[in-house]
């Protein structure tokens, strides 16, 4: 019996067989065929669509050796209370085998407010660490050599200010800032789309980002000046395809801004990085990240004229999906996170954060964050998953799904161009509406039990045992107020005012604001003082009403 006849026989048996009464679709609602084979791949070419690891188009990974050369960076997101509190947590994580630090800032810091600002009341240290000046950054890294760790900072509106605090703290440690390794998220476009932690209007915000591209290329060449983030777009309710397309569209917008400044694309593109959400649909998530590498490589080479292969390579961090965690039966979150982490590794991530089981209740305890880290370590050292590069490459299903997601992303790129590009889409509310519609559709499907969430709308139990959760007290607020008062009393006020004036003048002249902003940090100007100095020139962003 030939293969064709055999396939026909299977098809007949399948049609006659009993099927479960469920919709066979991806989490993005794309239909899933019962079986994939050679016919699922149309005009498929190994070199054009797959290639070898470390070679264009990088579908199989950006390094020739991948995890045989070096494991991914295990970077647990951490931060709460004061800088001293978080310094202790950092040292705890490093002592248990974490290989990179990732700073979670509290809400006032995310918005550019000092801890003693009236708008910070009740929020200091609650959802992350409070950092109001260089003094806090120095405390945060006390006893941690900054040239020996890689740091990720999840902050956007005031990202340049926190970056300057970090650079100045390294200088105070006596570290050569050219040796600093890490990433600052600094992705303002996705803030307007999804997360809303902005400060300034779109144009000046984009200018500051390009200022960082320009300054860091010369002074901190190992530092990633932006982490173009799909994570928060996905957490707001976008589908996997929307996360893929909207994030890449933002990345292209940043590249275009750098080129418009007159920068050589190969001077800044190698330090652009990405940040992906890893949700529950195992194969869709893997296909999303493989498609992302391929799309980025092609556009940077063919559309933007990059000639350095480092500009074509998409380096990315992954975090397991916070929105997938449930308060009901929280131990199930351990299982969700493990599968999501495996998907990230099989997709070839360079860095990974695994969420803790108790994060629907509070910031994680030491016990739960240690278990989340151990999840990565077991994956790295016990499962054998890192031993083979791209083990799912060549899978008919994975390759067909990767191709499909690439086609759908390209269709969304064309739609974005038709509405006038990313900025016009943000101003018109198009992105916000697309994400909101997807979120509503998913929630409706859960409520109708068309999607099963274990422990939430199926397999429900009563009387769950209470978890021990981390309690952040108001002492952080009191400590920060005292520290800020002491800082203002001992610093050189004339120097503070002079550096702030120089920053305002640079903004008015449309000069690069990073050098004067770094001088402000060195003078111990506070976060809000720096924010306010630029706000006097740039104004503040107010979101239009779309809904």
C-alpha positions as CSV (number, residue, x, y, z in Angstrom):
1,X,0.0,0.0,0.0
2,X,1.5,3.4,-1.0
3,X,1.7,6.4,1.3
4,X,-1.2,8.0,-0.6
5,X,-3.4,5.0,-0.2
6,X,-2.4,4.7,3.5
7,X,-3.3,8.3,4.1
8,X,-6.7,7.8,2.5
9,X,-7.2,4.8,4.8
10,X,-6.4,6.8,7.8
11,X,-8.6,9.6,6.7
12,X,-11.6,7.3,6.4
13,X,-10.9,5.7,9.8
14,X,-10.6,9.2,11.3
15,X,-13.9,10.4,9.8
16,X,-15.6,7.3,11.1
17,X,-14.1,7.5,14.6
18,X,-15.5,9.1,17.7
19,X,-14.2,12.7,18.4
20,X,-14.5,14.7,21.6
21,X,-17.1,17.5,21.6
22,X,-14.6,20.3,21.7
23,X,-13.3,23.0,19.4
24,X,-9.8,22.0,18.1
25,X,-8.2,25.4,17.9
26,X,-5.1,27.2,19.2
27,X,-5.5,29.7,22.0
28,X,-5.6,32.4,19.2
29,X,-8.7,30.5,17.8
30,X,-6.9,29.2,14.7
31,X,-8.2,25.8,13.6
32,X,-5.9,22.9,14.2
33,X,-6.0,20.0,11.7
34,X,-6.0,16.5,13.2
35,X,-2.8,15.5,11.4
36,X,0.0,17.3,9.7
37,X,2.3,15.9,7.0
38,X,4.3,16.9,3.9
39,X,1.2,18.3,2.3
40,X,0.8,20.8,5.2
41,X,4.0,22.6,4.1
42,X,3.5,24.6,0.9
43,X,6.6,25.3,-1.2
44,X,8.7,24.7,1.8
45,X,12.4,25.2,1.5
46,X,14.9,24.2,4.3
47,X,17.4,27.0,3.7
48,X,14.7,29.7,3.2
49,X,12.4,28.8,6.1
50,X,14.5,26.9,8.5
51,X,18.3,27.1,8.0
52,X,20.8,25.9,10.5
53,X,21.3,27.3,14.1
54,X,23.2,30.5,14.1
55,X,22.5,31.2,10.5
56,X,20.0,33.3,8.6
57,X,17.0,33.2,9.0
58,X,17.6,31.9,12.6
59,X,14.4,29.9,12.8
60,X,16.4,27.3,14.7
61,X,18.1,29.7,17.1
62,X,20.7,32.5,17.0
63,X,23.8,30.6,18.2
64,X,25.4,27.6,16.4
65,X,25.8,25.8,19.7
66,X,22.7,27.1,21.5
67,X,22.4,25.5,25.0
68,X,25.3,23.1,24.3
69,X,27.5,26.2,24.5
70,X,25.7,28.0,27.4
71,X,22.4,27.6,29.1
72,X,19.8,30.4,29.1
73,X,20.1,33.0,31.8
74,X,17.9,32.2,34.8
75,X,16.6,35.6,35.7
76,X,13.9,35.7,38.4
77,X,11.9,39.0,38.6
78,X,12.4,40.4,42.1
79,X,11.8,43.5,44.0
80,X,9.7,44.7,47.0
81,X,9.9,47.2,49.9
82,X,13.1,49.2,50.1
83,X,16.3,48.8,48.2
84,X,17.8,47.1,51.3
85,X,14.9,44.5,51.3
86,X,15.4,43.7,47.7
87,X,19.2,43.6,48.0
88,X,18.7,40.7,50.5
89,X,16.4,39.0,48.1
90,X,18.9,39.4,45.2
91,X,21.6,37.8,47.3
92,X,19.2,35.0,48.3
93,X,18.5,34.2,44.6
94,X,22.1,34.4,43.6
95,X,23.1,32.0,46.4
96,X,20.5,29.5,45.1
97,X,21.9,29.5,41.5
98,X,20.2,32.4,39.8
99,X,22.4,33.7,37.0
100,X,20.9,37.1,36.3
101,X,19.0,39.8,38.2
102,X,15.7,41.3,37.2
103,X,14.4,44.4,39.0
104,X,10.7,44.8,39.7
105,X,10.0,48.5,40.6
106,X,7.1,49.7,42.6
107,X,4.3,51.7,41.0
108,X,5.5,55.2,42.0
109,X,8.9,54.4,40.5
110,X,7.3,53.0,37.3
111,X,5.5,56.4,37.0
112,X,8.5,58.6,37.8
113,X,7.4,59.7,41.3
114,X,9.6,59.8,44.4
115,X,8.5,57.7,47.4
116,X,7.5,60.8,49.4
117,X,5.4,62.3,46.5
118,X,1.7,62.7,47.4
119,X,0.7,60.3,44.6
120,X,2.9,57.6,46.0
121,X,1.0,57.2,49.3
122,X,0.0,53.6,50.0
123,X,2.1,52.2,47.1
124,X,5.7,52.5,48.2
125,X,7.4,49.1,47.9
126,X,4.1,47.3,47.5
127,X,4.5,45.8,43.9
128,X,8.3,46.2,43.6
129,X,11.3,48.0,45.0
130,X,11.2,51.8,45.6
131,X,14.1,53.6,43.8
132,X,14.0,57.3,44.1
133,X,17.6,58.3,43.5
134,X,21.1,57.1,43.0
135,X,21.4,56.4,46.7
136,X,18.7,53.7,46.5
137,X,20.4,52.1,43.5
138,X,23.7,52.0,45.4
139,X,21.9,50.3,48.3
140,X,20.2,47.9,45.9
141,X,23.6,46.7,44.6
142,X,25.6,46.9,47.8
143,X,27.9,43.9,47.9
144,X,26.9,42.8,44.3
145,X,29.7,43.5,41.8
146,X,27.9,45.2,38.9
147,X,30.4,44.1,36.3
148,X,29.8,40.4,37.3
149,X,26.0,40.2,37.0
150,X,23.6,40.8,34.1
151,X,20.6,43.0,35.1
152,X,17.2,43.5,33.6
153,X,15.2,46.5,34.6
154,X,11.4,46.4,33.8
155,X,10.6,50.1,33.5
156,X,9.5,52.2,30.6
157,X,8.3,55.8,31.1
158,X,11.2,56.9,33.2
159,X,13.5,54.1,31.9
160,X,16.4,56.5,30.9
161,X,16.4,57.9,34.5
162,X,16.8,54.5,36.1
163,X,19.4,53.5,33.5
164,X,21.3,56.7,34.6
165,X,21.0,55.7,38.2
166,X,22.4,52.3,37.3
167,X,25.4,53.6,35.4
168,X,26.2,56.1,38.1
169,X,26.0,53.4,40.8
170,X,28.4,51.3,38.7
171,X,30.8,54.3,38.5
172,X,30.6,54.6,42.3
173,X,31.6,51.0,42.6
174,X,34.6,51.7,40.4
175,X,33.3,49.5,37.6
176,X,34.1,50.2,33.9
177,X,30.7,51.0,32.5
178,X,31.7,49.4,29.2
179,X,31.5,46.1,31.0
180,X,27.9,46.5,32.2
181,X,25.6,43.8,30.8
182,X,21.9,43.8,30.9
183,X,18.7,45.3,29.5
184,X,16.4,48.2,30.3
185,X,12.9,47.6,28.9
186,X,12.3,51.2,27.7
187,X,9.5,50.2,25.3
188,X,7.1,53.1,25.4
189,X,5.0,52.2,22.4
190,X,3.6,49.1,24.1
191,X,2.8,51.3,27.1
192,X,0.5,53.4,25.0
193,X,-1.0,50.2,23.6
194,X,-1.4,48.0,26.7
195,X,0.2,48.8,30.1
196,X,-0.2,52.6,30.5
197,X,3.0,53.4,32.5
198,X,3.9,56.4,30.5
199,X,5.2,59.9,31.4
200,X,5.7,62.1,28.3
201,X,3.8,62.3,24.9
202,X,4.8,60.0,22.1
203,X,7.3,62.1,20.2
204,X,9.5,63.2,23.1
205,X,9.4,59.7,24.5
206,X,10.6,58.2,21.2
207,X,13.3,60.9,21.1
208,X,14.7,59.9,24.5
209,X,14.8,56.2,23.4
210,X,16.8,57.1,20.3
211,X,19.1,59.3,22.6
212,X,19.8,56.1,24.6
213,X,20.5,54.1,21.4
214,X,23.0,56.8,20.4
215,X,24.7,57.2,23.8
216,X,24.9,53.6,24.8
217,X,26.3,52.4,21.5
218,X,29.4,54.4,22.4
219,X,29.6,54.2,26.2
220,X,27.9,50.9,27.3
221,X,28.2,48.7,24.2
222,X,27.2,45.5,26.0
223,X,24.0,47.0,27.3
224,X,20.6,46.3,25.6
225,X,19.0,49.7,25.3
226,X,15.5,48.4,24.8
227,X,13.5,45.2,25.3
228,X,10.7,45.4,22.8
229,X,7.9,43.7,24.8
230,X,5.1,41.6,23.7
231,X,4.6,40.3,27.2
232,X,2.4,43.2,28.4
233,X,0.5,43.3,25.1
234,X,-0.3,39.6,25.7
235,X,-1.1,40.1,29.3
236,X,-3.7,42.8,28.4
237,X,-5.6,40.2,26.3
238,X,-4.0,40.0,22.9
239,X,-3.8,36.7,21.0
240,X,-0.4,35.1,20.2
241,X,-0.6,36.4,16.6
242,X,-1.4,39.9,17.8
243,X,1.5,39.8,20.3
244,X,3.8,38.7,17.5
245,X,2.7,41.3,15.0
246,X,2.2,44.3,17.3
247,X,5.6,43.7,19.0
248,X,7.5,43.4,15.8
249,X,5.7,46.5,14.4
250,X,6.9,48.4,17.4
251,X,10.4,47.1,16.8
252,X,10.4,48.2,13.2
253,X,9.2,51.7,14.4
254,X,12.2,52.0,16.7
255,X,14.5,51.0,13.9
256,X,13.0,53.6,11.7
257,X,13.4,56.3,14.4
258,X,17.1,55.4,14.8
259,X,17.7,55.5,11.1
260,X,15.8,58.8,10.8
261,X,18.2,60.2,13.5
262,X,21.1,59.4,11.1
263,X,22.4,56.4,13.0
264,X,23.8,53.4,11.1
265,X,21.3,50.6,11.7
266,X,24.2,48.2,12.4
267,X,25.4,50.6,15.1
268,X,22.3,50.1,17.3
269,X,20.2,47.2,16.0
270,X,22.5,44.5,17.6
271,X,21.6,45.8,21.1
272,X,17.8,45.7,20.5
273,X,16.2,42.8,22.4
274,X,12.8,41.4,22.8
275,X,10.5,40.0,25.6
276,X,7.9,37.4,25.0
277,X,5.0,36.0,27.0
278,X,4.8,32.2,27.1
279,X,1.2,31.2,27.5
280,X,-0.5,27.8,27.8
281,X,-0.8,26.7,24.1
282,X,2.5,24.8,24.0
283,X,3.0,24.5,20.3
284,X,1.6,27.9,19.4
285,X,4.0,29.6,21.7
286,X,7.0,27.8,20.2
287,X,5.9,28.6,16.7
288,X,5.4,32.3,17.6
289,X,9.0,32.7,18.8
290,X,10.4,30.8,15.8
291,X,8.4,32.9,13.4
292,X,9.5,36.1,15.3
293,X,13.2,35.3,14.7
294,X,12.6,34.7,11.0
295,X,10.5,37.8,10.4
296,X,13.0,40.1,12.3
297,X,15.9,38.7,10.3
298,X,14.3,39.2,7.0
299,X,13.0,42.7,7.6
300,X,16.3,43.9,9.1
301,X,18.3,42.6,6.2
302,X,15.9,43.2,3.3
303,X,13.8,46.2,4.4
304,X,16.3,48.2,6.6
305,X,19.6,47.3,4.9
306,X,21.4,45.9,7.9
307,X,24.5,44.0,6.8
308,X,25.9,42.9,10.2
309,X,24.4,39.4,11.0
310,X,24.2,40.5,14.7
311,X,21.5,43.0,13.6
312,X,19.5,40.2,12.0
313,X,19.5,38.1,15.2
314,X,16.6,38.4,17.6
315,X,17.7,37.9,21.2
316,X,14.9,37.6,23.6
317,X,13.9,37.0,27.2
318,X,10.8,35.0,28.1
319,X,8.5,35.1,31.1
320,X,5.8,32.5,31.8
321,X,2.3,34.0,31.6
322,X,1.2,35.9,34.7
323,X,-2.3,36.1,33.4
324,X,-2.5,32.3,33.2
325,X,-2.0,31.9,36.9
326,X,-5.1,31.2,39.0
327,X,-6.0,32.0,42.6
328,X,-8.1,28.9,42.6
329,X,-6.0,25.7,43.3
330,X,-2.7,27.7,43.2
331,X,-0.6,24.6,43.2
332,X,-1.7,24.0,39.6
333,X,0.3,27.1,38.7
334,X,3.5,25.1,39.3
335,X,2.5,22.7,36.5
336,X,1.4,25.6,34.2
337,X,4.8,27.3,34.7
338,X,6.8,24.2,34.1
339,X,5.1,23.5,30.7
340,X,5.4,27.2,29.7
341,X,9.1,27.2,30.7
342,X,9.7,24.1,28.6
343,X,8.0,25.8,25.6
344,X,10.4,28.8,26.0
345,X,13.4,26.6,26.1
346,X,12.3,24.5,23.1
347,X,11.8,27.9,21.3
348,X,15.4,28.9,22.0
349,X,15.1,31.7,24.6
350,X,18.2,33.5,25.8
351,X,16.8,34.3,29.2
352,X,13.8,33.1,31.3
353,X,11.8,34.1,34.3
354,X,9.4,31.5,35.8
355,X,6.5,32.8,37.8
356,X,5.8,31.7,41.3
357,X,2.7,29.9,42.3
358,X,1.5,32.5,44.8
359,X,1.7,35.6,42.5
360,X,-2.1,35.9,42.2
361,X,-2.1,36.7,45.9
362,X,1.0,38.8,46.5
363,X,4.7,39.1,45.7
364,X,6.3,35.7,46.0
365,X,7.7,34.3,49.2
366,X,11.3,33.0,49.3
367,X,10.0,29.4,49.3
368,X,7.8,29.9,46.2
369,X,10.4,31.9,44.2
370,X,13.0,29.2,45.1
371,X,10.6,26.6,43.6
372,X,10.2,28.7,40.5
373,X,13.9,28.8,40.1
374,X,14.3,25.1,40.8
375,X,11.8,24.5,37.9
376,X,14.3,26.1,35.5
377,X,17.2,24.2,37.0
378,X,15.4,20.8,36.7
379,X,14.5,21.7,33.1
380,X,18.2,22.6,32.5
381,X,19.9,19.7,34.2
382,X,17.4,16.7,34.4
383,X,15.1,16.7,31.4
384,X,17.6,16.6,28.5
385,X,15.7,19.3,26.7
386,X,18.8,21.6,26.2
387,X,20.9,18.7,24.7
388,X,19.5,19.0,21.2
389,X,19.2,22.3,19.3
390,X,15.7,23.0,18.1
391,X,14.4,19.4,18.6
392,X,11.0,20.3,17.2
393,X,12.5,21.7,14.0
394,X,11.1,19.8,11.0
395,X,7.9,18.8,12.8
396,X,5.2,19.1,10.2
397,X,2.8,20.7,12.8
398,X,5.4,23.1,14.2
399,X,6.7,24.2,10.8
400,X,3.1,24.6,9.4
401,X,2.1,26.6,12.5
402,X,5.3,28.7,12.2
403,X,4.5,29.5,8.6
404,X,0.9,30.3,9.4
405,X,1.8,32.7,12.2
406,X,4.3,34.4,9.9
407,X,1.6,34.9,7.2
408,X,-0.9,36.3,9.7
409,X,1.7,38.6,11.2
410,X,2.6,40.0,7.7
411,X,-1.2,40.5,7.1
412,X,-1.4,42.6,10.3
413,X,1.7,44.6,9.3
414,X,-0.1,45.6,6.1
415,X,-3.2,46.5,8.1
416,X,-1.0,48.7,10.4
417,X,0.5,50.4,7.4
418,X,-3.0,51.1,6.0
419,X,-4.0,52.9,9.2
420,X,-0.9,55.1,9.0
421,X,1.6,53.2,11.1
422,X,2.1,52.5,14.8
423,X,1.9,56.0,16.1
424,X,-1.3,56.8,14.2
425,X,-2.7,53.4,15.3
426,X,-2.0,54.3,19.0
427,X,-3.5,57.8,18.6
428,X,-6.6,56.4,17.0
429,X,-7.0,53.7,19.6
430,X,-6.8,50.9,17.0
431,X,-4.3,48.8,18.9
432,X,-6.1,49.3,22.2
433,X,-9.4,48.2,20.6
434,X,-7.9,45.1,18.9
435,X,-6.5,43.9,22.2
436,X,-9.7,44.7,24.1
437,X,-11.8,42.7,21.6
438,X,-9.5,39.7,21.9
439,X,-9.6,39.9,25.7
440,X,-13.5,40.0,25.7
441,X,-13.7,37.1,23.3
442,X,-11.4,34.9,25.5
443,X,-13.3,35.8,28.7
444,X,-16.6,35.0,27.0
445,X,-15.2,31.6,25.9
446,X,-14.1,30.9,29.5
447,X,-17.5,31.9,30.9
448,X,-19.3,29.7,28.3
449,X,-16.9,26.8,29.2
450,X,-15.7,26.6,25.6
451,X,-12.2,26.9,27.1
452,X,-11.4,24.9,30.2
453,X,-9.4,26.5,32.9
454,X,-8.6,23.7,35.4
455,X,-9.8,24.6,38.9
456,X,-11.7,27.6,37.7
457,X,-14.5,26.5,35.4
458,X,-13.8,22.8,35.5
459,X,-12.5,20.3,38.1
460,X,-13.4,22.8,40.9
461,X,-12.9,21.9,44.5
462,X,-13.9,23.6,47.7
463,X,-11.9,24.3,50.8
464,X,-8.5,25.1,49.3
465,X,-5.8,25.4,52.0
466,X,-4.6,29.0,52.7
467,X,-1.1,29.9,51.3
468,X,1.5,31.8,53.3
469,X,2.0,35.0,51.4
470,X,4.6,37.8,51.6
471,X,3.5,40.8,53.5
472,X,5.0,44.2,52.7
473,X,4.4,46.5,55.6
474,X,4.2,50.3,55.6
475,X,7.6,50.5,57.0
476,X,9.0,50.8,53.5
477,X,7.1,54.1,53.1
478,X,8.5,55.4,56.4
479,X,12.0,54.3,55.6
480,X,11.9,55.9,52.1
481,X,10.6,59.2,53.4
482,X,13.4,59.3,56.0
483,X,16.1,58.4,53.5
484,X,14.9,61.1,51.0
485,X,14.9,63.7,53.7
486,X,18.4,62.8,54.7
487,X,19.5,62.8,51.1
488,X,18.1,66.3,50.4
489,X,19.8,67.6,53.6
490,X,23.3,66.3,52.7
491,X,23.6,66.7,48.9
492,X,24.9,69.8,47.2
493,X,21.8,71.8,46.3
494,X,23.5,74.2,44.0
495,X,24.8,71.3,42.0
496,X,21.4,69.7,41.9
497,X,19.8,72.9,40.5
498,X,22.6,73.4,38.0
499,X,22.3,69.9,36.6
500,X,18.5,70.1,36.4
501,X,18.8,73.4,34.5
502,X,21.3,71.9,32.1
503,X,18.9,69.0,31.5
504,X,16.0,71.3,30.7
505,X,18.3,73.3,28.4
506,X,19.4,70.2,26.5
507,X,15.7,69.2,26.1
508,X,14.8,72.6,24.7
509,X,17.7,72.5,22.2
510,X,16.7,68.9,21.3
511,X,20.2,67.7,22.2
512,X,20.8,64.2,23.4
513,X,19.5,64.3,27.0
514,X,21.4,61.2,28.4
515,X,24.7,63.0,29.3
516,X,22.9,65.8,31.3
517,X,20.5,63.3,32.8
518,X,23.5,61.2,34.0
519,X,25.0,64.3,35.6
520,X,21.7,64.7,37.4
521,X,21.9,61.2,38.7
522,X,25.5,61.7,39.8
523,X,24.4,64.9,41.7
524,X,21.7,62.8,43.6
525,X,18.8,64.5,41.9
526,X,15.7,62.5,42.7
527,X,13.6,60.6,40.2
528,X,10.7,63.1,40.2
529,X,13.0,66.0,40.0
530,X,14.4,64.7,36.8
531,X,11.0,63.7,35.5
532,X,9.6,67.2,36.3
533,X,12.5,69.0,34.6
534,X,11.7,67.3,31.3
535,X,8.0,67.6,31.8
536,X,8.4,71.3,31.9
537,X,9.7,71.1,28.3
538,X,7.9,68.0,26.9
539,X,4.5,68.1,28.8
540,X,2.7,65.0,30.0
541,X,0.8,62.4,28.0
542,X,-3.0,62.3,28.4
543,X,-4.7,59.3,26.7
544,X,-7.6,60.1,24.5
545,X,-10.9,58.4,25.2
546,X,-11.4,55.5,22.8
547,X,-14.3,53.4,24.2
